[in-house]
Amino acid sequence: MSGSGDSEIPDGAAAEDPDLEDPAEDARRARWTAAGTGVLLALAGLAASALRLTGSAPTLVPVAYAVGAAVCALASVLGSRGRTRRALWLLILGVMVMALGDQFD
């Protein structure tokens, strides 16, 4: 056995071993996750904003939900373009803004 033959990965090894996944596949999965989560949170924020707008809540509450939904929508766009780290931070920020609106309710 030579050292050069042991260091190469056989053609079928990546499919058999889950630890040897393709980095491009991981990046694609992260993009889809960031985009999907952003869309889901944006829709939830818009629905909460619409519900609070029709009720007797202070004006700040539906505005906070709407702003949080807009931030999550922006995170979804960034996530679909591959900026997953920025998308994650924007998702956290959007949820925090929506939680702030919930505290004022």
C-alpha positions in Angstrom: 0.0 0.0 0.0 1.3 3.4 -0.9 0.4 6.6 0.9 -1.0 8.3 -2.2 -3.7 5.6 -2.8 -5.0 5.7 0.8 -5.6 9.5 0.7 -8.0 9.4 -2.2 -11.7 8.9 -1.8 -13.2 6.2 -4.0 -16.0 7.2 -6.3 -18.8 5.5 -4.4 -17.5 6.3 -0.9 -19.2 9.7 -0.8 -22.6 8.1 -1.4 -22.0 5.4 1.2 -20.6 7.5 4.1 -22.8 10.2 5.4 -19.8 12.0 7.0 -18.4 12.7 3.5 -21.2 14.9 2.1 -20.6 17.3 -0.6 -20.1 20.9 0.6 -22.2 22.2 -2.3 -25.1 20.0 -1.1 -24.8 21.5 2.4 -24.8 25.0 1.0 -27.9 24.3 -1.1 -29.7 22.8 2.0 -28.7 25.9 4.0 -30.1 28.2 1.3 -33.4 26.4 1.2 -33.7 26.3 4.9 -33.0 30.0 5.3 -35.4 30.9 2.5 -38.2 28.6 3.7 -37.9 29.8 7.3 -37.8 33.4 6.2 -41.0 33.0 4.2 -42.7 31.1 7.0 -41.9 33.7 9.6 -42.8 36.6 7.2 -46.2 35.0 6.6 -46.7 34.5 10.4 -45.7 38.1 11.1 -48.1 39.4 8.4 -51.0 37.3 9.8 -50.3 38.5 13.3 -50.1 42.1 12.1 -53.5 41.8 10.3 -55.1 40.2 13.4 -53.7 42.9 15.7 -54.7 45.6 13.3 -58.4 44.7 13.5 -58.3 44.5 17.3 -58.0 47.1 20.0 -54.2 46.8 20.4 -52.1 49.9 20.4 -50.8 51.0 17.0 -47.2 50.0 17.8 -48.2 46.3 18.0 -49.2 45.6 14.4 -46.4 47.9 13.2 -43.9 45.8 15.1 -45.3 42.6 13.6 -45.2 44.1 10.1 -41.6 45.3 10.5 -40.5 42.0 11.8 -42.2 40.3 8.9 -40.5 42.6 6.5 -37.1 41.8 8.1 -37.8 38.1 7.8 -38.8 38.5 4.1 -35.5 40.3 3.5 -33.8 37.4 5.3 -35.5 35.0 3.0 -34.3 36.8 -0.1 -30.7 36.9 1.3 -30.9 33.2 2.2 -32.0 32.2 -1.3 -29.0 34.1 -2.7 -26.6 32.2 -0.5 -26.0 34.8 2.3 -27.1 32.3 4.9 -25.2 33.8 7.8 -26.7 37.3 7.3 -30.1 35.7 6.7 -29.8 33.9 10.1 -29.1 37.1 11.9 -31.9 38.9 10.2 -34.3 36.1 11.1 -33.3 36.4 14.7 -33.7 40.2 14.5 -37.1 39.9 12.8 -38.4 37.5 15.5 -37.1 39.8 18.2 -39.0 42.7 16.7 -42.1 40.6 16.6 -41.6 39.6 20.2 -41.2 43.2 21.1 -44.6 43.9 19.5 -46.0 41.0 21.5 -44.7 42.6 24.7 -46.5 45.8 24.0 -49.8 43.9 23.5 
